[in-house]
Amino acid sequence: MKKIMVVDDEKISLMMTSHILSSAYETLSASSGAEAIEIYKKEKPDMILSDLRMPGMSGYELQQTLQKEFEETIPFMFMTADTDEETESKGFENGAMDFIRKPFRADVLLKRVGNILQTVEKIQGLKKAAVMDPMTGLLNKASAEREISGLCKSARGALLMMDLDSFKLVNDIYGHAMGDKILIRFAEILRAVVRPIDVIGRLGGDEFIAFCQNVSEEIVIEKKSRFINKYIMEAAREFMGEDMNIPLGASIGCVFVPDEGVDFSMLHEKADKALYAVKQRGKHGYLLYTDLSADSVKDEKQNTDLANLIKVLGERNKGRGAFVLPFERFQTAYQFLSRLNINYQKEICLLLFSIKEKEHAVIPVEDALDEFIEVLGLSLRQSDLVTKNGKNQCLVILPETSVQNVAVVKERIMKKWEEADSSAMFDIKIESGKME
C-alpha cells in the first residue's frame, strides 16, 4: 500500500485529511516541517501532502529542504486556503505536482492524489526502460558503460568482461527461444554472484560486463568463475535435458582498477584482451590481464600467422544491425572511407540526428540519445556506422547509399523510433549530406 505523509499545523485539518486518505493509503501525520523531515527519514513515503503556510517552516521550505538533503525528486502536493493565483504559480515553479484549495471534497482529494501517484509510476517506468536491457533486466550497454566509467575514476575494484562459450550452438540447435532462456538465467546467475554495490550490464548478444567494487584478489575472481560455470551448466541441462552435449560455459577477462589505470576505454581493452586469451586457452574460466606475459602480448602483436591474425582482427560475436563505434574509431573509419572513395567513387551518405527535449520530457536527453542509438542499431545495415557526437547528437555513415535512397532510410528509422518509449518526449532534427 502506498504511503502518504500529511503535514499540517492545524490539528483538525490534519486529522480530517488523514482520515480521507486512509481509505485508500497508509497515512503518516506531521504537525510541522521539522517533524515531517524526521518521519521522512524513517518511512520514505511515496508522496507528501503539505499545508503551504505553517509557522517555523513553510511547505515550500519543507519541499526544498527534503529535496536538497535526499537529492531526489519527491512528489509534493500543496494545500492552501489562499485564493491568490501567484501562490499557486510559485508552488509549481518550486516543483509541486498539484495544488488543492481548502476546504476540499473527499472525492476530489482522492482523485488528485491518485493522479499524481499514477504519473510518478509512469515516470519511473520510463526512466527504467531507458537504462535497462529489456530481456535480462540488467543495465543496457550505454548505461552500464556510463556507470562503470565513473567508478573506474573513483573506486577500487575489478572490471570483468564476460561472455558465454558455445552460445551460438544453443541458438543453432535448440532455437532462439531457448537461447533467450539461457541468457535470462545467465543474468540471474550473475546477479547472484555480485553484490548490490556492484554494477552489472549486458553489452549485447552474449556479452556482459561488471565492476565489482573493492575486489583486488584473484581468489575472489576464481570463486566467481567457478560459481558461474557450475550453475550455467546446471541451467543448460535443466532446460535442454541431461543428454545435452553443448560445452556451455563462461569466459571471464579481468583487470584490477586502479592498478591498470583509470581510463575506462583502456581498461575495457585490457579486460577484453584477457577474455580473448581465455577463449584461446580452452574457455570455461578466467584470466587476469596481469597474467598475460610480456612475451605472449608481444607474440600477439607480432603474430605473422594469417589465420590467427584474422581471428585477432575480427569482430567477435557480430551483432545485428549497424556498427556502433566510439567517436575516435568512427573518425578513423570515415577517413578510410574518404580515401577509398577517391579511387572507387561509391556514393556514401551521412546523417546527423539532433535530439531536443520537449517541455514534458521526464528523462535526460543523454538517456534518450542512448535509446535512439539502439533504434539506429536495429534499423540500419551491418555495413552502416553510428557514433555519438556530444550529449544530444549522433552521426551515421551509409556506405553505397544513393541520395535518393536516404529518404527511405530516414523513414524507416523514424518509424522505428516512434515505437520507443521516449519518442513522444523528444523532437528529432535530421540533416543529410554526401561524402565528397
C-alpha positions as CSV (number, residue, x, y, z in Angstrom):
1,M,0.0,0.0,0.0
2,K,1.3,3.5,-0.9
3,K,2.4,5.8,1.9
4,I,1.1,9.4,2.0
5,M,2.5,11.8,4.6
6,V,0.1,14.7,5.5
7,V,1.8,17.8,7.0
8,D,-0.5,20.5,8.6
9,D,-0.1,22.6,11.7
10,E,-3.9,22.7,12.1
11,K,-4.8,19.6,14.1
12,I,-8.4,19.3,12.9
13,S,-7.4,19.8,9.2
14,L,-4.6,17.2,9.7
15,M,-7.0,14.6,11.2
16,M,-9.7,15.1,8.5
17,T,-7.2,14.9,5.6
18,S,-5.5,11.8,7.1
19,H,-8.9,10.2,7.6
20,I,-10.0,10.8,4.0
21,L,-6.7,9.3,2.6
22,S,-6.7,6.4,5.0
23,S,-9.5,4.7,3.0
24,A,-7.0,4.1,0.1
25,Y,-3.5,4.6,1.5
26,E,-1.3,4.2,4.6
27,T,-1.1,7.7,6.1
28,L,1.6,9.4,8.2
29,S,0.9,12.6,10.1
30,A,3.2,15.5,10.9
31,S,2.2,18.8,12.5
32,S,5.4,20.7,11.5
33,G,8.1,20.8,8.9
34,A,10.7,19.6,11.4
35,E,8.6,16.6,12.4
36,A,7.9,15.8,8.7
37,I,11.7,15.6,8.0
38,E,12.2,13.1,10.8
39,I,9.3,11.0,9.6
40,Y,10.5,11.1,6.0
41,K,14.0,9.8,7.1
42,K,12.4,6.7,8.7
43,E,9.4,6.0,6.5
44,K,10.3,7.3,3.0
45,P,6.6,8.0,2.0
46,D,5.6,7.8,-1.7
47,M,4.1,11.3,-1.6
48,I,3.8,14.3,0.7
49,L,0.6,16.4,1.0
50,S,1.6,19.6,2.9
51,D,-0.1,22.7,4.0
52,L,1.5,25.7,2.4
53,R,1.6,28.2,5.2
54,M,3.0,26.9,8.5
55,P,4.9,28.5,11.4
56,G,8.6,27.8,11.5
57,M,8.9,26.1,8.1
58,S,6.6,26.7,5.2
59,G,5.5,24.0,2.7
60,Y,7.9,25.5,0.1
61,E,10.8,25.3,2.6
62,L,10.0,21.8,3.6
63,Q,10.0,20.6,0.0
64,Q,13.3,22.4,-0.8
65,T,14.9,21.0,2.4
66,L,13.9,17.4,1.7
67,Q,15.0,17.5,-1.9
68,K,18.3,19.1,-1.1
69,E,19.1,16.6,1.7
70,F,18.0,13.5,-0.1
71,E,19.0,14.6,-3.7
72,E,15.8,13.1,-5.2
73,T,12.6,14.4,-6.7
74,I,9.9,13.9,-4.1
75,P,6.2,14.1,-5.2
76,F,4.7,17.0,-3.4
77,M,1.1,18.4,-3.4
78,F,0.3,21.6,-1.5
79,M,-2.9,22.5,0.4
80,T,-3.8,26.2,0.9
81,A,-6.7,28.4,1.8
82,D,-5.2,31.2,-0.4
83,T,-7.0,32.3,-3.5
84,D,-4.1,34.2,-4.9
85,E,-3.0,32.7,-8.3
86,E,0.5,33.9,-7.7
87,T,0.8,31.5,-4.7
88,E,-0.2,28.6,-7.0
89,S,2.2,29.7,-9.7
90,K,5.1,29.8,-7.2
91,G,4.3,26.3,-6.0
92,F,4.5,24.9,-9.5
93,E,7.8,26.8,-10.1
94,N,9.2,25.1,-6.9
95,G,8.3,21.6,-8.3
96,A,4.9,20.9,-6.9
97,M,2.9,18.3,-8.8
98,D,-0.5,19.8,-7.8
99,F,-2.4,22.2,-5.7
100,I,-5.7,21.8,-3.8
101,R,-7.6,24.6,-2.1
102,K,-9.2,24.3,1.4
103,P,-11.9,23.3,2.0
104,F,-11.9,20.4,-0.4
105,R,-14.2,17.4,-1.2
106,A,-13.0,14.0,-0.2
107,D,-13.6,12.5,-3.7
108,V,-11.6,15.4,-5.3
109,L,-8.7,14.9,-3.0
110,L,-8.5,11.1,-3.6
111,K,-8.7,11.6,-7.3
112,R,-5.9,14.2,-7.4
113,V,-3.6,12.1,-5.2
114,G,-4.3,9.0,-7.3
115,N,-3.4,11.0,-10.5
116,I,-0.1,12.1,-9.0
117,L,0.9,8.6,-8.0
118,Q,0.0,7.2,-11.4
119,T,2.1,9.9,-13.0
120,V,5.0,9.1,-10.8
121,E,4.8,5.4,-11.6
122,K,4.8,6.2,-15.3
123,I,7.8,8.4,-15.0
124,Q,9.7,5.8,-13.0
125,G,8.8,3.2,-15.7
126,L,10.1,5.4,-18.5
127,K,13.3,6.0,-16.6
128,K,13.8,2.3,-16.0
129,A,13.1,1.5,-19.7
130,A,15.7,3.9,-20.8
131,V,18.5,2.3,-18.8
132,M,17.6,-1.4,-18.6
133,D,18.1,-4.3,-21.0
134,P,14.6,-5.5,-21.7
135,M,15.4,-9.2,-21.8
136,T,17.6,-9.6,-18.8
137,G,16.7,-6.7,-16.6
138,L,20.3,-5.7,-16.3
139,L,21.7,-2.3,-17.2
140,N,21.9,-1.9,-21.0
141,K,25.2,-1.2,-22.8
142,A,25.2,2.5,-22.7
143,S,24.0,2.8,-19.0
144,A,26.5,0.1,-17.8
145,E,29.4,1.7,-19.5
146,R,28.5,5.1,-18.3
147,E,28.2,4.0,-14.6
148,I,31.3,1.8,-14.8
149,S,33.4,4.5,-16.4
150,G,32.6,6.8,-13.5
151,L,33.5,4.1,-11.0
152,C,36.9,3.4,-12.7
153,K,37.8,7.0,-12.0
154,S,36.8,7.0,-8.3
155,A,36.8,3.5,-6.9
156,R,39.0,0.4,-6.5
157,G,37.7,-2.9,-7.9
158,A,37.7,-5.4,-10.6
159,L,36.4,-4.8,-14.2
160,L,35.1,-8.1,-15.7
161,M,34.3,-8.8,-19.3
162,M,32.3,-12.0,-19.7
163,D,30.6,-14.0,-22.4
164,L,29.1,-17.4,-22.9
165,D,31.1,-20.1,-24.5
166,S,29.5,-22.0,-27.4
167,F,26.3,-20.0,-27.0
168,K,25.8,-19.9,-30.8
169,L,25.2,-23.7,-30.7
170,V,22.2,-23.2,-28.4
171,N,20.6,-20.9,-30.9
172,D,21.5,-23.1,-33.9
173,I,20.4,-26.4,-32.4
174,Y,17.6,-25.5,-30.0
175,G,16.4,-22.2,-31.4
176,H,16.5,-18.6,-30.3
177,A,13.7,-19.0,-27.7
178,M,16.0,-21.4,-25.9
179,G,18.9,-19.0,-26.3
180,D,16.8,-16.3,-24.7
181,K,16.1,-18.6,-21.7
182,I,19.8,-19.2,-21.3
183,L,20.6,-15.5,-21.4
184,I,17.9,-14.7,-18.8
185,R,19.2,-17.5,-16.5
186,F,22.8,-16.3,-17.1
187,A,21.8,-12.8,-16.0
188,E,20.2,-14.3,-12.8
189,I,23.4,-16.2,-12.1
190,L,25.5,-13.0,-12.5
191,R,23.2,-11.1,-10.1
192,A,23.7,-13.9,-7.6
193,V,27.5,-13.6,-7.8
194,V,27.8,-9.9,-7.4
195,R,26.7,-7.6,-4.5
196,P,24.2,-4.7,-4.5
197,I,27.1,-2.2,-4.6
198,D,28.5,-3.7,-7.8
199,V,27.4,-2.7,-11.4
200,I,26.5,-5.3,-14.0
201,G,25.2,-4.9,-17.5
202,R,24.6,-6.6,-20.8
203,L,26.6,-5.3,-23.7
204,G,24.6,-7.2,-26.3
205,G,24.3,-10.8,-27.5
206,D,26.0,-13.0,-25.0
207,E,28.5,-10.4,-23.8
208,F,28.3,-8.9,-20.3
209,I,30.3,-6.5,-18.2
210,A,30.6,-6.0,-14.4
211,F,32.5,-3.8,-12.0
212,C,33.0,-5.4,-8.5
213,Q,33.9,-2.7,-6.0
214,N,36.8,-3.2,-3.6
215,V,37.8,-6.6,-5.2
216,S,41.5,-6.8,-5.7
217,E,42.4,-10.5,-5.1
218,E,42.5,-13.3,-7.6
219,I,40.8,-15.8,-5.3
220,V,37.6,-13.8,-5.4
221,I,37.6,-13.9,-9.2
222,E,38.3,-17.6,-9.2
223,K,35.4,-18.3,-6.9
224,K,33.0,-16.2,-9.1
225,S,34.2,-18.0,-12.2
226,R,33.6,-21.5,-10.7
227,F,30.2,-20.4,-9.4
228,I,29.1,-19.0,-12.8
229,N,30.4,-22.0,-14.8
230,K,28.8,-24.5,-12.4
231,Y,25.3,-23.0,-12.4
232,I,25.1,-22.1,-16.1
233,M,25.8,-25.8,-17.0
234,E,23.2,-26.9,-14.5
235,A,20.7,-24.5,-16.2
236,A,21.6,-25.8,-19.6
237,R,20.8,-29.4,-18.5
238,E,17.6,-28.2,-16.8
239,F,16.4,-26.5,-20.0
240,M,17.8,-28.8,-22.7
241,G,17.9,-32.2,-21.0
242,E,20.6,-34.2,-19.2
243,D,21.9,-35.6,-22.6
244,M,22.6,-32.0,-23.8
245,N,26.2,-32.1,-25.0
246,I,26.9,-28.4,-25.8
247,P,30.0,-27.3,-23.9
248,L,28.3,-24.2,-22.5
249,G,30.2,-22.1,-20.0
250,A,31.6,-18.6,-19.4
251,S,34.9,-17.0,-20.1
252,I,36.0,-14.0,-18.0
253,G,38.7,-11.4,-18.5
254,C,39.6,-9.4,-15.5
255,V,41.6,-6.2,-14.9
256,F,42.1,-4.6,-11.5
257,V,41.4,-0.9,-11.0
258,P,43.3,1.4,-10.5
259,D,46.3,-0.9,-10.7
260,E,46.0,-1.0,-14.5
261,G,44.7,2.6,-14.9
262,V,41.5,4.6,-14.5
263,D,40.5,5.2,-18.1
264,F,37.5,3.0,-19.0
265,S,38.4,2.6,-22.7
266,M,41.9,1.4,-21.9
267,L,40.7,-0.9,-19.0
268,H,37.9,-2.3,-21.3
269,E,40.5,-3.2,-23.9
270,K,42.7,-4.9,-21.4
271,A,39.9,-6.9,-19.9
272,D,38.8,-7.9,-23.4
273,K,42.3,-9.0,-24.3
274,A,42.3,-11.2,-21.2
275,L,38.9,-12.6,-22.2
276,Y,40.2,-13.4,-25.7
277,A,43.2,-15.3,-24.1
278,V,40.7,-17.4,-22.1
279,K,38.9,-18.3,-25.3
280,Q,42.2,-19.3,-26.9
281,R,43.2,-21.4,-23.9
282,G,40.2,-23.6,-23.7
283,K,37.3,-21.4,-22.4
284,H,35.3,-22.0,-19.2
285,G,37.5,-20.0,-16.9
286,Y,39.0,-16.6,-16.1
287,L,42.3,-14.8,-16.7
288,L,43.8,-11.6,-15.1
289,Y,45.3,-9.2,-17.5
290,T,48.4,-9.2,-15.4
291,D,48.9,-12.9,-16.0
292,L,49.3,-12.2,-19.7
293,S,53.1,-12.5,-20.0
294,A,55.1,-9.8,-21.8
295,D,56.1,-12.5,-24.3
296,S,52.5,-13.5,-25.1
297,V,51.5,-9.9,-25.6
298,K,54.4,-9.3,-27.8
299,D,53.7,-12.5,-29.8
300,E,50.1,-11.4,-30.2
301,K,51.2,-8.1,-31.6
302,Q,53.8,-9.7,-33.9
303,N,51.9,-12.8,-34.9
304,T,52.5,-13.5,-38.6
305,D,50.2,-16.4,-38.9
306,L,47.4,-15.1,-41.1
307,A,44.7,-17.3,-39.7
308,N,45.4,-16.2,-36.2
309,L,45.7,-12.6,-37.2
310,I,42.3,-12.8,-38.8
311,K,40.9,-14.1,-35.5
312,V,42.5,-11.3,-33.6
313,L,41.4,-8.6,-36.0
314,G,37.8,-9.9,-36.5
315,E,34.8,-8.7,-34.6
316,R,33.7,-11.4,-32.0
317,N,30.0,-12.1,-31.8
318,K,28.9,-9.8,-34.6
319,G,25.6,-8.2,-33.6
320,R,22.7,-7.5,-35.8
321,G,22.3,-4.1,-37.4
322,A,24.7,-1.1,-37.6
323,F,28.2,-1.0,-36.2
324,V,28.2,1.5,-33.2
325,L,31.7,3.0,-32.6
326,P,33.3,5.5,-30.2
327,F,33.8,8.8,-32.0
328,E,37.6,8.4,-32.4
329,R,37.2,5.0,-34.1
330,F,34.3,6.4,-36.2
331,Q,36.6,9.2,-37.3
332,T,39.2,6.7,-38.4
333,A,36.6,4.7,-40.4
334,Y,35.4,8.0,-42.0
335,Q,38.9,8.9,-43.1
336,F,39.5,5.4,-44.6
337,L,36.2,5.5,-46.5
338,S,37.0,9.0,-47.7
339,R,40.3,7.7,-49.1
340,L,38.6,4.7,-50.6
341,N,36.0,6.9,-52.2
342,I,38.7,8.8,-54.1
343,N,39.5,5.7,-56.2
344,Y,36.1,3.9,-56.4
345,Q,33.7,6.8,-56.3
346,K,31.0,5.0,-54.4
347,E,28.0,7.0,-53.1
348,I,28.4,7.4,-49.3
349,C,25.9,9.5,-47.4
350,L,25.9,10.9,-43.9
351,L,23.0,11.6,-41.5
352,L,23.2,13.8,-38.4
353,F,20.5,13.4,-35.8
354,S,19.9,16.1,-33.2
355,I,17.7,15.3,-30.2
356,K,15.9,18.1,-28.4
357,E,13.7,17.6,-25.3
358,K,10.1,18.8,-25.2
359,E,8.7,20.6,-22.2
360,H,7.2,17.5,-20.7
361,A,10.3,15.3,-21.0
362,V,11.0,13.4,-17.8
363,I,14.3,11.7,-18.7
364,P,17.6,13.3,-19.6
365,V,18.4,13.9,-23.2
366,E,21.5,11.6,-22.8
367,D,19.3,8.7,-22.0
368,A,17.0,9.4,-25.0
369,L,20.1,9.5,-27.2
370,D,21.2,6.1,-25.9
371,E,17.7,4.7,-26.7
372,F,17.8,6.4,-30.2
373,I,21.2,4.8,-30.9
374,E,19.7,1.4,-30.1
375,V,16.9,2.1,-32.6
376,L,19.6,3.0,-35.2
377,G,21.4,-0.2,-34.5
378,L,18.3,-2.2,-35.3
379,S,17.1,-0.1,-38.2
380,L,20.3,0.0,-40.3
381,R,22.5,-2.4,-42.1
382,Q,25.6,-4.2,-40.6
383,S,27.7,-2.1,-43.0
384,D,26.4,1.2,-41.6
385,L,28.3,3.1,-38.9
386,V,27.0,5.0,-36.0
387,T,28.6,7.2,-33.3
388,K,27.6,9.8,-30.6
389,N,28.5,13.4,-31.0
390,G,28.1,15.1,-27.7
391,K,25.1,14.7,-25.4
392,N,22.3,15.1,-28.0
393,Q,23.6,14.2,-31.4
394,C,24.6,11.0,-33.3
395,L,26.2,10.6,-36.7
396,V,25.6,7.9,-39.3
397,I,27.6,6.8,-42.3
398,L,25.7,5.0,-45.0
399,P,28.1,3.3,-47.5
400,E,26.9,2.7,-51.0
401,T,23.7,4.5,-50.4
402,S,22.4,7.0,-53.0
403,V,21.0,10.4,-52.1
404,Q,17.6,9.2,-53.5
405,N,17.6,6.3,-51.1
406,V,18.3,8.4,-48.0
407,A,14.7,9.3,-47.6
408,V,13.7,5.7,-47.3
409,V,16.3,5.2,-44.6
410,K,15.1,8.2,-42.7
411,E,11.5,7.0,-42.9
412,R,12.5,3.5,-41.6
413,I,14.4,5.0,-38.7
414,M,11.7,7.4,-37.6
415,K,9.0,4.8,-37.9
416,K,11.0,2.5,-35.5
417,W,11.7,5.5,-33.2
418,E,8.0,6.2,-32.9
419,E,7.6,2.8,-31.2
420,A,10.2,3.8,-28.5
421,D,9.0,4.9,-25.0
422,S,10.9,8.2,-25.2
423,S,9.9,9.3,-28.6
424,A,6.9,11.4,-27.5
425,M,9.1,13.5,-25.2
426,F,11.8,14.5,-27.8
427,D,12.0,16.1,-31.2
428,I,14.4,14.8,-33.8
429,K,16.1,17.1,-36.4
430,I,17.8,15.3,-39.3
431,E,20.5,16.7,-41.6
432,S,21.9,14.8,-44.5
433,G,24.9,15.1,-46.8
434,K,27.2,13.3,-49.1
435,M,30.8,12.3,-48.7
436,E,32.8,14.3,-51.3
